[in-house]
């Protein structure tokens, strides 16, 4: 099951282990009156033992060459952590910096580059968490399923630092993010972490369907809103309410009405963004069943080691060998 | 000295074997040069990629599905230590989904993401191949010197443009391939709704607002057809210094991706225990041979 050979063909060499059983490898000495001597049981058994030892040594060598190993294994453990779907805005406005200036293709201060950098740090600190990643602009992109492969999550979040394209369309993104949880058993707290710099109007029927999905999947929602310092605050009702000019305010209201834990963090500079991520981090530390991968274990060293033990016996007896009667 | 004379050759070969065996336990390795690959696969997910013109048993008929299945098979053939990243192309841009990951350690994940790639992920519907390819090259360059771009597309430009925009990069700075997808016979493009249900085919009349008058048919009603545009793709390959290959079977893709000129040599530590182990076994078996030394008095 979890046991395998790296080079199974080398097991054929094990057939060679028969040779030492038939050939003792001792020098034949002639003695004129051998027939006179009684059969000595002890000698017979020592001879058999030595043949067996040599056969065993050959067998162990063949096994060692075939490289047996225990496959990678998953062990279930309980710790603290969460299942987090990162739902990250990749619309073209994410290429700008916080003050709304477009910085050119290679800028390191764009909102997306900053968010990506801080998220990588976040992921590195959360060793036991599961992460999934959905990037969205006009449509959502399935980037990664829920996984504990943090190296992969890292490489995907790093790629988010690149240029984004298209408009912001939040609803399909939320639906895809929630899709990662539907039909799965609840084995830890579930979070959708939305990182975006804006919102868009949502159709009422879609809003209702999403509400149902949030409740069914018992998923908490955190929104890190990368706000333009000149833009409106989520908590302040706009002067002339209109869902197409200030969709963020309405989205915030809607999220509050979901009936699941929800918190928004407004960040209009790097420091605020850092603080927002730290807050999310402190919130989600509930018991979590997670699986840890034990790496593949090599067993050929064990074979070679055991063969070496046989060897000591073989050598000891070989050194006692009588070469000739007349020394 | 006396002891040397006293002990037999059998003893010394067993002794030598024991030394080899002890070395074995120390897990010796030798540094060796092995070819590995670092690829960024960028896949065209515009709607013409839904056209169905592949006919191979056990593989999807649509271009995008065939590309995915072919990449999936090629992943199996690439040596461990090779890295693969995935990206999407639509409109004017290539967007990287994840940076190249070592394939053996992350295989299930890469396969899952590949499986989920879908035309509905396109953030806009146009298809400016040349610009997409240029941004793909830029993304690949940003991912490190050994990264090769493999750009999968049918070359179907939409809306049609008379000429390619100028390439401002250096041809050949990023190596790699353009993989032409589809057949050379024009076929209609399926029109699918958001749930992926077929709604017939794209007709020229649906697209008349985007097409130049010359591309409009005289009689009015007919399908908007798509075929693999070999000519455009080979021209783009020349402009950018990439090689052009046509995706005919999954096997030919795997073979192309294993080409030595796309590989980077990397030093890997090769386990040599099996060599020592075999020598030990050989020495043991030699001691079991019976040959009486000639000229010696027993």
Boltz contact constraints between the chains, C-beta under 6 A:
constraints:
  - contact:
      token1: [A, 19]
      token2: [B, 285]
      max_distance: 6.0
  - contact:
      token1: [A, 19]
      token2: [B, 288]
      max_distance: 6.0
  - contact:
      token1: [A, 20]
      token2: [B, 288]
      max_distance: 6.0
  - contact:
      token1: [A, 23]
      token2: [B, 288]
      max_distance: 6.0
  - contact:
      token1: [A, 25]
      token2: [B, 287]
      max_distance: 6.0
  - contact:
      token1: [A, 25]
      token2: [B, 288]
      max_distance: 6.0
  - contact:
      token1: [A, 58]
      token2: [B, 284]
      max_distance: 6.0
  - contact:
      token1: [A, 61]
      token2: [B, 277]
      max_distance: 6.0
  - contact:
      token1: [A, 61]
      token2: [B, 280]
      max_distance: 6.0
  - contact:
      token1: [A, 61]
      token2: [B, 281]
      max_distance: 6.0
  - contact:
      token1: [A, 64]
      token2: [B, 277]
      max_distance: 6.0
  - contact:
      token1: [A, 65]
      token2: [B, 274]
      max_distance: 6.0
  - contact:
      token1: [A, 65]
      token2: [B, 277]
      max_distance: 6.0
  - contact:
      token1: [A, 137]
      token2: [B, 123]
      max_distance: 6.0
  - contact:
      token1: [A, 138]
      token2: [B, 123]
      max_distance: 6.0
  - contact:
      token1: [A, 139]
      token2: [B, 121]
      max_distance: 6.0
  - contact:
      token1: [A, 139]
      token2: [B, 123]
      max_distance: 6.0
  - contact:
      token1: [A, 141]
      token2: [B, 121]
      max_distance: 6.0
  - contact:
      token1: [A, 142]
      token2: [B, 116]
      max_distance: 6.0
  - contact:
      token1: [A, 143]
      token2: [B, 97]
      max_distance: 6.0
  - contact:
      token1: [A, 145]
      token2: [B, 112]
      max_distance: 6.0
  - contact:
      token1: [A, 147]
      token2: [B, 109]
      max_distance: 6.0
  - contact:
      token1: [A, 149]
      token2: [B, 109]
      max_distance: 6.0
  - contact:
      token1: [A, 152]
      token2: [B, 101]
      max_distance: 6.0
  - contact:
      token1: [A, 152]
      token2: [B, 106]
      max_distance: 6.0
  - contact:
      token1: [A, 152]
      token2: [B, 109]
      max_distance: 6.0
  - contact:
      token1: [A, 155]
      token2: [B, 98]
      max_distance: 6.0
  - contact:
      token1: [A, 155]
      token2: [B, 99]
      max_distance: 6.0
  - contact:
      token1: [A, 155]
      token2: [B, 101]
      max_distance: 6.0
  - contact:
      token1: [A, 156]
      token2: [B, 98]
      max_distance: 6.0
  - contact:
      token1: [A, 158]
      token2: [B, 99]
      max_distance: 6.0
  - contact:
      token1: [A, 159]
      token2: [B, 96]
      max_distance: 6.0
  - contact:
      token1: [A, 159]
      token2: [B, 98]
      max_distance: 6.0
  - contact:
      token1: [A, 159]
      token2: [B, 99]
      max_distance: 6.0
  - contact:
      token1: [A, 162]
      token2: [B, 96]
      max_distance: 6.0
  - contact:
      token1: [A, 165]
      token2: [B, 93]
      max_distance: 6.0
  - contact:
      token1: [A, 165]
      token2: [B, 123]
      max_distance: 6.0
  - contact:
      token1: [A, 166]
      token2: [B, 123]
      max_distance: 6.0
  - contact:
      token1: [A, 304]
      token2: [B, 24]
      max_distance: 6.0
  - contact:
      token1: [A, 304]
      token2: [B, 25]
      max_distance: 6.0
  - contact:
      token1: [A, 305]
      token2: [B, 25]
      max_distance: 6.0
  - contact:
      token1: [A, 308]
      token2: [B, 21]
      max_distance: 6.0
  - contact:
      token1: [A, 311]
      token2: [B, 18]
      max_distance: 6.0
  - contact:
      token1: [A, 314]
      token2: [B, 14]
      max_distance: 6.0
  - contact:
      token1: [A, 315]
      token2: [B, 14]
      max_distance: 6.0
  - contact:
      token1: [A, 318]
      token2: [B, 10]
      max_distance: 6.0
  - contact:
      token1: [A, 318]
      token2: [B, 11]
      max_distance: 6.0
  - contact:
      token1: [A, 318]
      token2: [B, 14]
      max_distance: 6.0
  - contact:
      token1: [A, 319]
      token2: [B, 11]
      max_distance: 6.0
  - contact:
      token1: [A, 321]
      token2: [B, 8]
      max_distance: 6.0
  - contact:
      token1: [A, 323]
      token2: [B, 8]
      max_distance: 6.0
